[in-house]
Amino acid sequence: MRKQTRLDDFDLSENQNDEVTTTIKTKAKTKAKTKATLQNELSIQKKMADDLVEIVDHQSKLIEQLESQKIVEKYDVVDAINAAMSEIGIVAKDGLNGHQKYNFTTEFALLAKAQPAIARAGLAVERKGFKVLHYENIKGNRSKWHVAILVEYVWVLSASRAINANKTELTAYALGSGEDSQDKAIAKAQTMAYKYLMRQTFAIPTGDDPDESANSYDDSNVLNGGFKYGIDQKDTNHPLITINPPFADKDKVKALGAYAKFDELPGGKKNFVGWEFADTPENREKFKQWIKKDEMSIDDFIIWCEKNHDGIHAIDQFLVKHSKSGKSSDQCTSAELFDFVAVMNLKNGCFNKYQEFMKNEYQGFPLDDVEVPF
């Protein structure tokens, strides 16, 4: 039988015993420390794992939220109109009305700029409805047809271009008017309506402002670096008189309050027309040496009627019924037209008679009473 070895069997000194004891204790402490370190590291790794799970869970929720909020690609009729609008831009005036002396944008120029952009956007336009609002034959030396129409259009987006589109059609309405001595009044009215459809749908700036047309007062005329003459003449309650005094009298005319009038020409050029001022008794007295007796042309007379009263048709009815000659405006001389305007501008007897006529006698032109030749 093997003899069990005991510590007592070793002949160790006291110092050696202490060393052994210290070694054993040190090993025990090291083992305990290692275990604590491992437990701590395990705890840290578990915490990191928990954090990672939480991060993954949070990212999953974010992905789900982003998926639910994802913007779906869309292209409908409104998007198409906006795309064409951003491409068309400004369309310059390319036409000149030689009769009334003003520039305008022709249908050709408008469509030449708009049509390619409209096609690229995938749009087409369809005329759906057509209504005659007013049709009248204006009697005189040369009778004319005058018409006003309302046209219904529909903008349609091509099916091949539509993407998740809730709306592929958009209805639009446009007004147009035209006047012609033969059979083109309706055609002219349709051309105007179509032009305004294009301009208003795509917000096309052209500079053609109805409020600043040949029938309106224009306060933008400037001379000598932008100084505006005749500020006191901006009276839209009165028509305007244009005079052409000798060049040597220009300083006198300016001092009396007239302002320079220009016609815009192609290429941004301007053509000096004359000097204008409000048609009042006071101004007629101030400018009488330059006023011609027969300056009121039929065109100026029509403009005066449209701007200051109820249009040429109402004035003509009044003249035929209440003037001594019984003539309409196109049968009057320029001197007679001038005299009539001067009397009306006094706003006394003749003016009051006209007001009474409009209230009690004036007969409009109801559409039902007019034979429309189409």
C-alpha positions in Angstrom: 0.0 0.0 0.0 1.3 3.4 -1.1 2.1 5.7 1.7 0.3 9.0 1.6 2.6 12.0 1.6 1.8 14.7 4.1 3.2 18.1 4.5 4.6 17.0 7.8 6.8 14.5 5.9 8.6 17.4 4.3 11.2 19.1 6.3 10.4 22.7 5.3 11.6 25.7 7.0 9.2 28.4 8.3 10.0 30.6 5.4 9.3 28.0 2.9 6.0 27.3 4.4 5.1 30.9 4.1 6.0 31.0 0.5 3.9 28.0 -0.3 1.0 29.5 1.5 1.4 32.7 -0.3 1.5 30.9 -3.7 -1.7 29.0 -3.0 -3.5 32.2 -1.9 -2.2 34.0 -5.0 -3.4 31.3 -7.3 -6.8 31.3 -5.6 -7.1 35.1 -5.9 -6.1 34.9 -9.6 -8.7 32.3 -10.3 -11.3 34.3 -8.5 -10.3 37.4 -10.5 -10.4 35.6 -13.8 -13.8 34.3 -13.0 -15.1 37.8 -12.2 -13.5 39.1 -15.3 -15.1 36.5 -17.4 -18.5 37.1 -15.8 -18.1 40.9 -16.4 -17.1 40.4 -20.1 -20.1 38.0 -20.5 -22.3 40.7 -19.0 -20.9 43.3 -21.4 -21.4 41.0 -24.4 -24.9 40.2 -23.3 -25.6 44.0 -23.0 -24.1 44.6 -26.5 -26.3 41.8 -27.9 -29.4 43.3 -26.3 -28.5 46.7 -27.8 -27.9 45.2 -31.2 -31.3 43.5 -31.1 -32.9 46.8 -30.1 -31.1 48.6 -33.0 -32.1 46.0 -35.5 -35.7 46.2 -34.2 -35.7 50.0 -34.5 -34.2 49.9 -38.0 -36.9 47.4 -39.0 -39.6 49.7 -37.8 -38.0 52.6 -39.7 -37.9 50.6 -42.9 -41.6 49.7 -42.4 -42.4 53.4 -41.8 -40.4 54.5 -44.9 -42.1 51.9 -47.0 -45.5 53.1 -45.9 -44.6 56.7 -46.7 -42.8 56.0 -49.9 -43.7 58.6 -52.6 -45.2 56.8 -55.5 -44.1 58.1 -58.9 -47.0 60.0 -60.5 -47.7 61.9 -63.7 -51.2 63.2 -64.4 -52.7 66.0 -66.5 -51.8 68.7 -64.0 -48.2 67.5 -63.9 -48.1 67.5 -67.7 -49.5 71.1 -67.9 -46.8 72.2 -65.3 -44.1 70.5 -67.4 -45.2 72.3 -70.6 -45.6 75.6 -68.7 -42.0 75.5 -67.4 -40.7 74.9 -70.9 -42.7 77.4 -72.9 -41.7 80.6 -71.1 -42.2 84.0 -72.7 -43.6 84.5 -76.2 -42.6 87.8 -77.8 -44.9 90.0 -79.8 -44.4 89.5 -83.6 -47.4 91.3 -85.1 -48.3 94.9 -85.7 -51.8 96.2 -86.1 -51.3 98.9 -88.7 -54.9 100.1 -88.3 -54.9 100.8 -84.6 -51.1 101.0 -84.2 -50.2 98.4 -81.6 -48.2 95.3 -81.4 -49.6 91.8 -80.6 -48.6 88.2 -80.4 -49.8 86.2 -83.4 -51.4 82.8 -83.2 -48.5 81.4 -85.2 -45.8 82.7 -82.8 -47.8 81.4 -79.8 -48.3 77.9 -81.2 -44.8 77.7 -82.6 -43.5 78.1 -79.1 -46.2 76.1 -77.2 -46.9 73.2 -79.5 -43.5 71.3 -79.1 -43.6 71.7 -75.3 -47.3 70.5 -75.2 -46.4 67.4 -77.3 -43.4 66.6 -75.2 -45.6 66.8 -72.1 -48.0 64.2 -73.6 -50.9 66.6 -73.9 -53.6 67.0 -76.4 -56.5 69.4 -76.5 -60.1 68.7 -77.7 -62.9 71.2 -78.3 -66.0 69.8 -76.6 -68.5 72.7 -76.8 -69.2 75.9 -78.6 -71.7 78.6 -77.6 -72.6 81.9 -79.4 -73.1 84.5 -76.8 -73.7 87.4 -79.1 -74.1 87.8 -82.9 -74.9 91.1 -84.5 -74.9 92.7 -87.9 -73.7 96.3 -87.6 -75.4 98.4 -90.2 -73.6 101.3 -92.0 -71.9 102.1 -95.2 -70.1 98.8 -94.8 -72.1 96.4 -92.7 -70.1 94.1 -90.4 -70.8 90.9 -88.4 -69.8 91.0 -84.8 -69.7 87.8 -82.7 -68.8 86.7 -79.2 -68.4 83.0 -78.3 -67.7 80.7 -75.4 -65.7 77.6 -76.2 -65.2 74.5 -74.0 -61.9 72.7 -74.3 -60.6 69.6 -72.6 -56.9 69.0 -72.0 -56.2 65.2 -72.3 -53.1 63.4 -71.1 -51.9 60.6 -73.3 -52.5 57.1 -71.8 -48.9 56.2 -72.7 -47.6 59.0 -70.5 -49.9 58.6 -67.5 -48.3 57.2 -64.3 -50.6 56.4 -61.4 -52.7 59.3 -62.6 -55.9 60.1 -60.8 -56.8 62.7 -63.3 -56.1 62.5 -67.1 -58.5 65.3 -68.3 -59.0 68.9 -67.4 -61.8 71.2 -68.7 -61.1 74.8 -69.6 -63.2 77.6 -71.1 -62.2 80.5 -73.3 -64.0 83.6 -74.6 -63.4 85.0 -78.0 -64.8 87.8 -80.2 -64.4 88.7 -83.8 -65.7 91.2 -86.4 -65.7 90.9 -90.2 -67.6 92.4 -93.1 -67.9 89.0 -94.8 -67.9 85.5 -93.2 -64.8 85.4 -91.0 -66.2 86.8 -87.7 -66.7 83.3 -86.3 -63.2 82.2 -87.4 -61.6 85.3 -85.8 -63.5 84.7 -82.6 -62.3 81.1 -82.5 -58.7 82.1 -83.1 -58.9 84.6 -80.2 -60.4 82.0 -77.9 -57.7 79.4 -78.8 -55.0 81.9 -78.2 -56.4 82.9 -74.8 -56.8 79.2 -73.9 -53.1 78.7 -74.5 -52.0 81.8 -72.7 -54.2 81.2 -69.6 -53.5 77.5 -69.3 -49.8 77.8 -69.5 -49.5 81.3 -68.0 -47.7 82.5 -71.1 -46.5 86.2 -70.7 -46.7 88.1 -74.0 -47.2 91.7 -73.0 -50.6 91.8 -74.6 -52.7 93.3 -71.8 -56.3 94.1 -72.6 -56.1 96.8 -70.0 -53.2 98.4 -71.9 -54.6 98.0 -75.5 -55.2 100.6 -78.1 -58.5 101.4 -76.4 -56.9 102.3 -73.1 -55.0 105.1 -71.6 -51.2 104.3 -71.5 -49.3 106.1 -68.7 -46.0 104.4 -69.5 -44.8 106.9 -72.1 -41.6 108.5 -71.0 -39.1 110.9 -72.4 -35.7 112.2 -71.5 -34.5 109.5 -69.1 -37.9 108.5 -67.7 -39.4 111.8 -66.6 -43.2 111.5 -67.1 -44.9 114.6 -68.5 -48.5 115.4 -68.0 -49.0 113.6 -64.7 -52.1 115.7 -64.2 -53.5 114.4 -67.4 -54.0 110.9 -66.1 -57.7 111.2 -66.0 -59.3 108.0 -67.3 -62.8 109.6 -67.0 -62.0 111.6 -70.2 -60.8 110.5 -73.7 -57.4 111.7 -74.9 -56.5 114.1 -77.7 -53.3 113.7 -79.7 -51.7 116.7 -81.2 -48.6 117.2 -83.4 -47.3 120.7 -82.8 -44.2 122.0 -84.5 -40.9 120.8 -83.0 -40.2 124.3 -81.8 -43.3 124.2 -79.6 -42.5 121.0 -77.8 -41.3 122.8 -74.6 -44.6 124.8 -74.5 -46.6 121.6 -74.9 -44.7 119.9 -72.1 -45.1 122.9 -69.8 -48.9 122.8 -70.4 -49.0 119.2 -69.2 -49.1 117.0 -72.4 -47.1 113.8 -72.4 -45.3 112.1 -75.2 -47.0 109.2 -76.9 -45.1 106.4 -78.6 -46.0 103.3 -80.6 -43.9 100.2 -80.0 -42.4 98.7 -83.1 -40.9 95.2 -83.7 -37.4 94.9 -82.3 -38.1 97.0 -79.3 -38.0 100.2 -81.2 -40.5 103.1 -80.5 -42.1 105.5 -82.9 -43.1 108.9 -81.7 -46.7 109.6 -82.4 -47.4 112.9 -80.8 -48.4 114.6 -77.6 -51.5 113.6 -75.7 -53.7 115.2 -73.0 -57.1 114.6 -71.4 -60.0 116.0 -73.4 -61.5 118.5 -71.0 -62.7 122.1 -71.6 -59.7 123.5 -69.8 -57.3 121.5 -71.8 -59.0 122.4 -75.1 -58.5 126.0 -74.2 -54.8 125.5 -73.3 -54.0 123.5 -76.4 -56.4 125.1 -78.8 -53.7 126.5 -81.1 -52.5 123.0 -81.9 -55.9 121.2 -82.0 -57.1 120.5 -85.5 -60.8 120.8 -86.1 -61.0 117.5 -87.9 -58.7 115.3 -85.8 -61.5 112.8 -84.8 -61.2 109.9 -87.2 -63.8 107.1 -87.2 -61.2 104.8 -85.5 -60.6 107.3 -82.7 -64.4 107.8 -82.4 -64.9 104.0 -82.0 -62.2 103.9 -79.3 -63.8 106.9 -77.5 -67.3 105.2 -77.6 -65.9 101.9 -76.2 -63.9 103.6 -73.5 -66.3 106.3 -72.3 -69.8 105.1 -73.0 -71.5 101.9 -74.0 -69.8 101.1 -77.3 -70.2 102.2 -80.9 -73.5 100.3 -81.3 -75.3 102.2 -78.6 -73.9 105.5 -79.8 -74.9 104.8 -83.4 -78.5 104.0 -82.3 -78.6 107.3 -80.4 -77.2 109.3 -83.4 -79.6 107.7 -85.8 -82.6 108.4 -83.6 -81.8 111.8 -82.1 -79.3 113.6 -84.3 -80.7 116.2 -86.8 -79.1 114.3 -89.7 -80.1 110.9 -88.5 -76.7 109.5 -89.6 -74.7 106.8 -88.0 -71.1 107.4 -87.1 -69.6 105.9 -90.3 -71.7 108.4 -92.3 -70.5 111.4 -90.4 -67.6 113.6 -91.3 -64.6 113.8 -89.0 -65.6 117.3 -88.1 -69.1 116.1 -87.1 -67.6 113.3 -85.0 -65.4 115.8 -83.3 -68.3 118.2 -82.6 -70.4 115.4 -81.1 -67.5 114.2 -78.8 -66.9 117.8 -77.7 -70.6 118.2 -76.8 -70.9 114.9 -75.0 -67.7 115.7 -73.0 -69.4 118.7 -71.6 -71.9 116.3 -69.9 -74.8 118.6 -70.1 -77.9 118.6 -72.4 -76.7 116.1 -75.1 -75.1 113.8 -72.5 -78.2 113.8 -70.3 -80.3 113.0 -73.4 -78.0 110.1 -74.1 -78.4 108.8 -70.5 -82.1 109.0 -70.8 -81.9 107.1 -74.2 -79.9 104.3 -72.7 -82.3 104.0 -69.8 -85.6 104.0 -71.8 -85.0 103.5 -75.5 -81.8 101.6 -76.2 -82.4 98.2 -77.7 -79.6 95.7 -77.4 -79.1 92.8 -79.8 -80.6 89.7 -78.2 -79.2 86.5 -79.8 -82.7 85.1 -80.3 -83.5 88.0 -82.6 -80.5 87.6 -84.8 -80.3 85.2 -87.7 -77.0 83.4 -87.3 -75.7 82.4 -90.8 -74.3 78.9 -90.0 
